[in-house]
Amino acid sequence: MTSVTNGEEAMHRYVILQNPGHNRVYFKESAKLAVAELMIACGRFENRCQNIAWLTLANVPYLSFETATPMSTDELRILSKLSFIFALYEQTERNDEVLLVPVAFDPADYVDPMISNLLKYSGKTNELFTKMMINIALLSSGYDYDQGIQLLDPVAGKGTTLYEGAVYGFDVAGIEVNKNAVHEACVFFKKFLEKGRYKHESSIMKGSYKEASVAFDIHVFEYAATKEAFKDAQARKKLKYVHGDTTYANRYFKRESVHLIVGDLPYGIVHGNRPKDKKLSPSRSSLNLLAECLPEWHKVLKKDGVLVLSWNKFVMSKKDLIQILNDNDFWVFSDDPYNDFEHRVDQSIKRDVVVARKNQDASDL
């Protein structure tokens, strides 16, 4: 059994079977997104990934790539977390036959990865797309998966981003202006912990903004996989859900306390974008929302932390989004593969993703 060859040099070719869990529309659009996510992940490998491409074997599509040496344990760990991966094989040849040898990997999930599939509701962001955004945020940052990551979704809805972050063992937090959404998410997460027999405690902190007569609630869950782990307060995982206005993010979280900010911006729907100047009317503009939010999000994000946002290009241009990010001291990744995330969701939504790093000059990257 030998590795495939590339000219005179023996190469190790790996092929990835795509996760079949995508919904029908997203599955058709996901091929180029998978390539972009893989390319960003390969940027963390010591091995140089080459010849990344889709290929078909026995009428089944696979995403393939080559390395000069076998992948290390750390590289497999990164690869195992990619949103689209279902199975991994090393392609070899024997007696002119192509063979696929399964390669074992372990994503080391902290909670049951089915969590995001359990809560169903209209308008829910595809959980695999959410997982992809978390991956590209982490892999584009100055941090690693095992560095006690703090993840914030500032437009959290019913919490898909938080649940995907919990799967990774991150401490997660969300801000959501819709009280019913926060209530449903908290009830759901509590039932999930109970049914999964995770040791946990929950509490609610209440407060208000001094400069405005607006109250907020912070729901806090502390949990662990075992009773023994729960006894160590430092080892507990945390999920915080704020019912409040995202334009006050720095009131809820300490400065430079968050490694990653990941959010799916409202598709033309008002989400807490009521101006702080009460003489002004609420706006449906995502740019107006960002103008209020970005200074606050910037305060809570650590240096070398990364902001990843998805949005509907029919309601805001990428040029305008990049400009407002630059105006608020974010450096936007603009080279390939960061330009390859645009895709159609339905007739009214063409979604794209922007990735930006805090306080970073192009010359430093």
N, C-alpha and C positions, 0 to 999 in steps of 0.2 A: 504494500500500500504506500503510495507516494503522494506528496503534495502536488498541486497544479504547478505548472511552470510558466514563467513570464519571460520569454526570451531564454537566456542561459541561466537566469537566476530562479531558484526554486522559491515559490511564494506560498503563503498559507491563505487560502481563500475560504471565507466564511459566508454563509448564506442565512438570511433571516426570513422566517415565515411570519407574515403580517398577522396581527391580532384580528380575528374575525368579529370582534365585539363592536366595531364601528357601526353606526346606523348606515342605511343604504346610501344616502346622499353624501355623508362625510367620508365613507369608504372610498367612493369614486374620486374625491378630491384629496385624499390623504397621502397619495403616493409621493408627491413632491414635498409635502410636509415631512414625511418620514426621512427622505434624503437629507433635508436641511437639518433635522434634529440629529441624525447620525453624524453629519459633518461637524456639527458643533461639539458633539460628544467626542469625536476623534481628536479634536483639538486638545483634549485632556490626556490622550494616550502617549506613552513613550514611543510605542510603535507608530510608524507613519502609515496611515490608511491610504490605499491607492485604489483606483479603478472602482469607485463607488457607482453602482448602476443596478437597475432592475434587470433580471433575467428570468427566463421561463424554462422550467424543467418538468417534463411530463405534464405539460399544460397547466402548471401551477407557478404563479409569479413569486419570486424571491428577491429580496434586496441583498446584493452581494458587495463584498469589499475584500481587499487583499492586504496582508501585512507581511513584512519580511521575516518575522519570528512569531511563534505562537503567542496569543494574548496572555497577559499576566492576570493574576487573581484580581488586582485592582481594576484592570481594564474590563474584565468580565463583570465586575461589580457595577461599574458605570453602565455598561451595555445592558445589563439585566433590568435597569430601571427605565429604559426608553419606553415611550408610550405605546409604540406599535409592535413591540416584540412579542411573539407568541412562542416561537421555538427557534433555537440556534443550532446550526450544523457546520461542520467543517467539510468542505468539498474535496474529495480525493479521487484518484484514478487507480484502477487495478485492471490489468488486462484489457485496456481500452474501454473499460466501463466507468461511468461516473457514479461515485458513491457519496452519500451524505451521512456523515458520522455525527450523531447527536452530541452536543457540547452542553454539559451541565452548568447551570448558573442559578444563583440564589438571590432574589431581590431583597431578602431580609426584611419583609414587611412587619411593621410593628403592630398594626391592627389588621383585621380581615380586609383585604383589598376589595371585597364585594360591597363595602359600605356605600360607595357612591352610586351603585346600581339600585340600592334599596329604596331610596326616596325618589318618587316619580312626580313630576309636575310639568305643566306647560311652560315652555320657554327655557327649560333647563339647558345649560351649556353641556355639550358632550364631555363626559368625564375623561375620555382619552385625550381630547384636545386640551382639557385643563391640566392633565398630567404632563403633556408636552410643554405647556407654558411654564410649569414649575421646573421642569428639567432644563429648559433653555435659560431660565433665570439663574439657576444654581450654577450651571456649567459656564455661564458668561460672567459670573461674579468672581470675587477673590476668595471664595470659600468652597468647602467640600461638604459632602452629605453627612459626615459624622462630626461636624463642628458645632453641635448644639444649635441648629438653625432655628431662627425665629422668622416665621412667615406671616405676612399681613395681606389680606384681601380687603381693600378699602371700599369696595362696592360688592359686598359678599352675597347678596341674594339669600338663598336658602342653604349656602354653605358648601357647595361642591369643592371649591378650592381648599377649604379647611379640611375636609375629609380626606382628600388626596394627600395633603400635607401630613395629616395624622398617620396615614399608611406608611409614610417614610420615617415616622418617629419625630417629626418636627414639632416644636411648640407653635401653635397657630392662633391667629386672631382675625376677626372679621368685623367690619363696620357696615351696618345696614339701617337705613332710615325707616323701612317698612316694619312696623311693630309685629304684624301677623307673621311675616317671613321669619323674623327672629324667634318668635314663639314656636313656630312649627319646627324650625331647625333645632332648637334646644330640646324640645320634647323628643324629637327623633334621635338626637345624639344620646340623650339619657337612656332611652329604651335600647339603643344599640349597645351601650356599655353594660346594661343590666343583662340583656340576653346573651352577650358574649362573656359574661362573668368577669369583666374587668373590674378590679377594685377601684372605687372612685368616690369623690366627694364633689359637691357643687354648691355654689353660693352666688348671691347677687349683690353687686355694689351699685348704689344710686348716687346721682350727683346732678349738678346743673351748671350752666355757663354763667359766670359772674356778669358778663356784659350783655346777657340776653336771658329772658325768662323761659329758657328751654331746658327741660330735664333730659337725662339720659340714664340708661341702665347698662351695667356690664355684667354679663353672665359668665361665670368662671367654672370650668370643669378641670379637676385634677384627677389623673387616672394612671394606672400602671397595669401591665399584663399579669402580674402576680401580686399576692398580698405581701410577699417578702420585698419586692421592688417598691411597693407603695410606702413601706415604712421609711424609706430613704427619701426625704422631701426633695433632695436635689435630683433624684432619679425619676421623679414623677413627670409625666407629660402634661401639658396644659393646652386647653382650648378656651379661648375667650371670645365672646360674642357681644359686640356693643350695639345696642339699639340707640342710635344717635346719628348725628350729622358728620359725614366724612370730612367736611371742611374744618372740623375741630380735632383732627386726628392727634395733634400734639398734646391735646388735653388728656387723651386716654392712654397714651404710651410715652415713655421716656424718650428723650432725644437720643438718636443714634443707637436704638435698641433693636432694630429690625434688619435682618440680613437681606430679605427678599420681599418685594411688593409685587403681587400678581393679581390682576383684575381684568374682568371682561366688562368693558364699559357699556352702559345702557345704550340700546340701539334707538336713540331718539326719544327715550322715555325719561321723565324727570326722576332723578335719584339724588335727593338731598341738595340739588343745586338751586336752593333758594338763597339769593344774595344775602350776605351779612348786613348790608345796608337795607333795612326794611322798607325804605321808600321805593326800592326797585321791585319790579315784578319778577316772579319765577321765570326761568328760561328753560327751554328744551334743548339748548345748544350744548353739545359736549365740550366745546371750547370754553364756554363760560364756566362750566363745571370745573374743568381742569385749571382754569385761571385761579379759581378759589382754592382748589385742593392741592395742587403741586407744591406750593410753598410749605404746607403742612406735612405732606408726604415726604418731602425732602428732609425736613427736620428729624423725622423718626428713623430714616434710613441710615445705616452705617456707611462709612466710607468704603468704597469697593463693593458696596451692595448694589443690587440691580433691580430695576423696575421693568416689568413686562406687562403691557396692556394690549388687549385685542379690542377692535372697534369696527364699526360698520363704515366702510369707505363712502357709502352713499350719503352719509350725514356729516362727514368730516374728511378733508383731504389729508393724505400723509404729509404733504409739505407743511400744512398748517400745524399738524400735530408735532412734527419735528421742531418747528420754529418755537412753539410754546415750551417744549421740553428744554431746548437750548437756552431759552430765556430764563429758565428756572434752574440752571446749573446742572443739567443732565447732559451727558455725552451719549449720542445715539449711535449704535452700531449700524453702519450703512453699507457694508460690503456683503458680498455673497458669503454664506447662504442666508444672511439676515433679510435679504430681499425676496425670499422664496416662500413666504408664508401666506400670501394672498390666496383666498379660495372662496368659492360661492357656497353660501349656506341655503338660501332660497332666492326667490325672485326679488325680494326687497332687501336682502342682506348680502353684501360682499365683504367678508371679514378679512382683516389683516392683523398682523402682530408687529409691535414696535418694542425694541429692547434697548434700554438706556442704563448707563452706569453713572453713579454719583461722583461728582468732583474728579473727573478723569479727562485728561487731554488726549487727543488722538496720538500724540507723540509718545505717550506712555504705554500704549497698548501694543 
